[in-house]
């Protein structure tokens, strides 16, 4: 994250007059805009591929009782899926080279997405199919609406990172309390708060892509990590919406 101009933008050697300086500024901003547009398209392309793979994995596992019982009843397989999800994510988080080096970054992203797809399938397995489909539809509608809002609003959400992080820590603590007490009302309240928080994270992360007049932005070489951030926002939003629908229906599985 950086609030400085992309290192890929080069200012041409214009003269020293005020008019030439203004021309150089316009040319630099135009070049930055072109790079940023390509970056945004790349991020959303990767994000779409991640979501498609996740849905296909879920449909394959949950759509077949044989595969479902074989996969979800195998603790070792689920542990492997967790490792496939967390190890590439941590490697990408700590290694700048891994995030920027093609095709290593895409390979790590693919491994992470496969592991995450299996874990999401395991999380949704205990819910009725109609609730899962409804949650998918609501998540899709909410995500599209939030992305449209992030792209059009004049309000800058990129300066709210510290507040969102504090809210995330609070949600984690509340989740531990909810797991211990396991009361329906508390579960519904935590799930509603989680859905609201990750809705805000979607707006925050989308605005981080845009650059422009926003206070903070993601540099164009961080396209893999940017896609993963939004992907995790959407997955968490989906899981919280799923829990909300389940609690509202009255299922206590």
Secondary structure, 3 states (H helix, E strand, C coil): CECCCCCCCCCCCCCCCHHHHHHHHHHHHHHHHHHHHHHHHHHHHHHHHHHHHHHHHHHHHHHCHHHHHHHHCCHHHHHHHHHHHHHHHHHHHHCHHHHHCCCHHHHHHHHHHHHHHHHHHHHHCCCCHHHHHHHHHHHHHHHHHHHHHHHHCCCCCHHHHHHHHHHHHHHHHHHHHHHHHCCHHHHHHHHHHHHHHHHHHHHHHHHHHHCCCCCCECCHHHHHHHHHHHHHHHHHHHHHHHHHHHHHHCCCC
